[in-house]
Amino acid sequence: MSRKPRADSKLKTLPEERQAAIAEYARAKTLAETLLWLREDGLQTSAAALSEFLSWFALQQQLQRNASTVETLLANLSHDLPEASPEKIQAIGQSFFSALALEQQDAKGWFLTQQINLKNQQLSLDREKFQRETCEMFLKWYSEKAAKEIIEAPGLSQKDKIEKLGQQMFGDLW
């Protein structure tokens, strides 16, 4: 879910244990004190880079906690609702992430979960519309003599039949 840090990022490429130690030290100290502590340990970095690292590290920790929570939620769901459809699990996941975003007062996260839900609903509607229109078109063209002649034409490949049917059905729009 998170992107790999750049190779020239001194702090983000340190071993996880070292990153955790820096974050832990920074919780109890100021940025300037943390910079001095790192310099004494031989690690030169800027205040901006340290600040950005601490934000990034906190986000990585939160994402790991969220992933763990989701794994637990899915395990509980599969145990409690073994008959749950993918749609039901999607709806539960949507509710979970919306609640998580609201709890963390993450307006952007909440907005994104809502946008994803709307896009999923739109895709579902588009798929249903496509399927319905395809069936309607099949019924219309099933009895058309020109369509039957194209379909039953000997020696035409499926690709050629599709091309001819497309031209017959859609004309200049094909």
VENKAGI-V31680 format. One record per backbone hydrogen bond with DSSP energy under -1.0 kcal/mol. NH is the residue of the N-H (numbers start at 1). CO is the residue of the C=O. If there is no record, write none. Layout:
NH	CO
NH	CO
This chain:
9	6
10	8
13	9
14	11
19	15
20	16
21	17
22	18
23	19
24	20
25	21
26	22
27	23
34	30
35	31
36	32
37	33
38	34
39	35
40	36
41	37
42	39
43	38
50	46
51	47
52	48
53	49
54	50
55	51
56	52
57	53
58	54
59	55
60	56
61	57
62	58
63	59
64	60
65	61
66	62
67	63
68	64
69	65
70	66
71	67
72	68
73	69
74	70
75	71
76	72
77	73
78	74
79	75
80	76
81	77
84	81
89	85
90	86
91	87
92	88
93	89
94	90
95	91
96	92
97	93
98	94
99	95
100	96
101	97
102	98
103	99
104	100
105	102
106	101
110	106
111	107
112	108
113	109
114	110
115	111
116	112
117	113
118	114
119	115
120	116
121	117
122	118
123	119
124	120
125	121
126	122
127	123
128	124
129	125
130	126
131	127
132	128
133	129
134	130
135	131
136	132
137	133
138	134
139	135
140	136
141	137
142	138
148	144
149	145
150	146
151	147
152	148
156	153
161	157
162	158
163	159
164	160
165	161
166	162
167	163
168	164
169	165
170	166
171	167
173	170
174	171
